[in-house]
Amino acid sequence: MSESITFPGDRIASIEEYEAGQNAFDDGSDVRATVVGTAEIDKKERIVNVKHPDGLSIPKVGDIIIGSVAAVMGSMIAVSIDYINGKPTISHVECVCSTRNLRKRNVALVKDIVCLKIIS
């Protein structure tokens, strides 16, 4: 079984040689990755899977995130996510949070540490 790092849309193999497995899709001529991860080509079963790393996580509705404010705009802030539900992340994903419905004018400043709940 051979392995290599892939990004979404990266060509992994030809559909004439391998079938798409987990986190991979067939675009009509090639097998491509759908997530960032490690491509695993099973030469015996002739299937391509992409293993998603544990450290790379994207928050879902209901998750609590802790991060630092990266930018402040008129009615929103951008937050660099450091923790999701208390677990550290290495992906450095940012979320954009609307502050339009809050009565307070300056919700946060750049480099502030914030705790947020994902609601949508």
Secondary structure, 3 states (H helix, E strand, C coil): CEEEEECCCCEEEECCCCEECCCEEECCCEEEECCCEEEEEECCCCEEEEECCCCCCCCCCCCEEEEEEEEECCCEEEEEEEEECCEECCCCCEEEEECCCCCCCCCCCCCCEEEEECCC
